[in-house]
Amino acid sequence: MVTPHIKEGKVKYVEDIAEGIESAPGALVGLFSGRNVGKQLIMSQPKNRRDDTRLIPPRQ
């Protein structure tokens, strides 16, 4: 089982984070060409943005 190894910190993972939606195409190319290591993520919003704010207002 993997769970005990995760709890003991024996299993490590790497996140390859591309910042901004404008970097998404390059991140996708890197994903398929083997340039990235680990999980490819794209951060599309700033970290300091409040979670309860919406980009698109709700419909009336």
N, C-alpha and C positions, 0 to 999 in steps of 0.2 A: 504494500500500500504506500502511496505517496504522502498521505496526510501527515504521518509522524515526521517525515523528512522536512516537510514544509514548516511544521511547528517548531522543529529544532533549528531552522534556518539553514539547512543543508541544500535546499533548492533555491536558486537565485534566478531572477528573470531580468531582462533588459528591455527598456522601452526606448524606442527611437522616436522622439517627438519633433514634429515639424510645426512651427508656429505660423498661424495665419492661413486663411483659406487660399491665398495666392500661392502658397508653397505646396498645395495639394498635388498638382500635376507632377512636380518634381519628386515628391515623396512616393507617388504611385509608380513612376518610372523606376525609382530606386528599389521599391519593393519587388518588382518583377525582374530586375537585373541583378539582384542579390547584393546590392550596396548596403542595405540596412541590416542591422543585427537585432534580433529579438522582435518585439511587437511594434509595428508601425502605427503611430498615433498622429492625428492632426488636431492641434489645439486651435479651435476656430473662434474662441472668445477669450478676452483677457481674464487672468486669474482674479483680478479685483472686482469683477462684475458681480453684483448680487445675484444669487440664484433665483430670487423671486421676480426679477425683472423679465419682461418679455420683449423679444425683438419685434414681434408682430402683435399689435393690439387685438384683443378678442373681438369677435363679430358682435354687432349689436342686434 
